[in-house]
Amino acid sequence: MSAAQGRKRSQTGKPDQGEGARRNRINAPTTKTTISVEVELLARIDAYAHRLGISRSSLMSIATSMFIDNLLERRRE
């Protein structure tokens, strides 16, 4: 079974991206990117995304956004 087949489905029949994935990004424009990631880290990312029922891309977007927000918050302290 592929990762796409294993994802939860929303009422529309599309993969459910979860509440976090929709946070501040409803209909936000996107772009494709290519990054290099250690094999072991990618396996952890995929496993966690699968457990949350979201795509790898959604998890990466959420995690990156949270990381940057956290850094900015620390600078304000």
ZAVEX-618814 format. One record per atom (N, C-alpha, C): x, y, z; residue in one letter. Coordinates in steps of 0.02 Angstrom, whole numbers, padded with zeros to 5 digits, always signed. Layout:
ZAVEX-618814
XYZA ...
end
This chain:
ZAVEX-618814
+00042-00059+00000M +00000+00000+00000M +00044+00062+00000M +00029+00109-00042S +00068+00171-00045S +00046+00217+00011S +00087+00269+00023A +00071+00318+00075A +00005+00353+00059A -00007+00366-00005A -00068+00401-00025A -00130+00358-00010A -00124+00293-00020Q -00180+00248-00008Q -00194+00241+00067Q -00143+00250+00108G -00150+00240+00179G -00176+00301+00216G -00181+00359+00184R -00203+00419+00217R -00278+00418+00230R -00298+00451+00285K -00368+00459+00299K -00399+00503+00245K -00463+00492+00232R -00498+00532+00182R -00547+00579+00215R -00553+00639+00188S -00602+00687+00214S -00669+00672+00182S -00719+00710+00199Q -00786+00700+00171Q -00788+00711+00096Q -00740+00748+00069T -00738+00760-00002T -00705+00703-00040T -00677+00655-00003G -00642+00599-00034G -00568+00612-00045G -00546+00673-00031K -00475+00691-00038K -00439+00674+00027K -00373+00664+00024P -00337+00650+00086P -00348+00705+00137P -00362+00685+00199D -00372+00734+00253D -00305+00762+00273D -00297+00827+00270Q -00233+00858+00286Q -00228+00877+00359Q -00280+00867+00399G -00277+00881+00470G -00285+00955+00485G -00304+00969+00547E -00315+01039+00566E -00252+01081+00559E -00194+01054+00580G -00132+01092+00578G -00114+01112+00507G -00127+01068+00459A -00109+01083+00390A -00151+01140+00362A -00212+01148+00388R -00256+01201+00364R -00242+01267+00398R -00205+01267+00452R -00193+01327+00491R -00160+01380+00449R -00193+01435+00439N -00167+01494+00403N -00147+01479+00331N -00172+01425+00301R -00150+01410+00233R -00207+01389+00188R -00267+01406+00204I -00322+01386+00161I -00313+01421+00094I -00308+01382+00041N -00299+01407-00027N -00236+01449-00037N -00186+01440+00005A -00124+01477-00003A -00087+01451-00064A -00056+01496-00102P -00018+01473-00160P +00042+01431-00138P +00060+01382-00177T +00116+01339-00161T +00164+01336-00220T +00224+01310-00206T +00273+01298-00258T +00310+01234-00241T +00335+01200-00291K +00373+01139-00280K +00446+01157-00266K +00478+01116-00225T +00548+01127-00209T +00582+01059-00203T +00646+01058-00211T +00685+00997-00202T +00735+01010-00146T +00736+00965-00097I +00783+00972-00042I +00819+00905-00031I +00876+00907-00001S +00913+00847+00017S +00903+00835+00091S +00883+00773+00108V +00869+00754+00177V +00903+00687+00190V +00931+00679+00249E +00962+00616+00268E +00909+00560+00264E +00929+00502+00242V +00884+00446+00232V +00846+00430+00296V +00881+00428+00352E +00850+00411+00416E +00799+00464+00437E +00815+00527+00425L +00768+00581+00442L +00706+00576+00399L +00714+00562+00335L +00657+00556+00290L +00611+00499+00312L +00641+00444+00335A +00601+00388+00360A +00560+00410+00421A +00590+00450+00465R +00554+00475+00524R +00498+00522+00503R +00512+00565+00455I +00462+00612+00430I +00403+00574+00401I +00417+00525+00359D +00364+00486+00327D +00323+00448+00378D +00356+00419+00428A +00320+00381+00479A +00274+00427+00520A +00299+00485+00538Y +00258+00531+00578Y +00201+00560+00537Y +00214+00577+00474A +00160+00602+00431A +00106+00549+00423A +00127+00487+00414H +00079+00432+00407H +00037+00425+00471H +00071+00429+00528R +00035+00424+00592R -00015+00480+00602R +00001+00540+00577L -00045+00597+00582L -00098+00597+00527L -00088+00556+00476G -00135+00554+00421G -00130+00614+00374G -00069+00641+00369I -00057+00698+00325I -00001+00681+00276I +00007+00721+00226S +00060+00709+00177S +00128+00730+00205S +00180+00704+00175R +00248+00724+00192R +00256+00799+00182R +00230+00824+00127S +00235+00895+00111S +00201+00937+00164S +00142+00916+00186S +00107+00953+00239S +00147+00954+00303S +00174+00897+00322L +00214+00894+00383L +00274+00939+00378L +00309+00938+00322M +00367+00980+00313M +00349+01054+00317M +00293+01073+00287S +00270+01143+00289S +00252+01164+00360S +00215+01121+00395I +00195+01137+00463I +00257+01142+00508I +00301+01093+00504A +00361+01092+00546A +00406+01153+00533A +00415+01170+00470T +00457+01228+00453T +00426+01292+00479T +00361+01299+00470S +00326+01359+00494S +00332+01365+00571S +00322+01309+00605M +00327+01310+00678M +00398+01326+00701M +00447+01299+00666F +00517+01311+00683F +00534+01386+00676F +00514+01415+00620I +00528+01486+00609I +00491+01529+00660I +00427+01513+00673D +00388+01550+00723D +00422+01547+00791D +00448+01489+00809N +00481+01479+00873N +00545+01522+00876N +00584+01523+00823L +00645+01563+00822L +00628+01638+00829L +00577+01660+00794L +00557+01730+00798L +00533+01748+00868L +00496+01703+00898E +00471+01714+00967E +00530+01719+01016E +00580+01677+01008R +00638+01679+01053R +00676+01744+01046R +00677+01772+00986R +00713+01836+00976R +00678+01893+01012R +00612+01887+01020R +00573+01940+01054R +00581+01938+01129R +00605+01882+01156E +00612+01875+01229E +00671+01913+01256E 
end
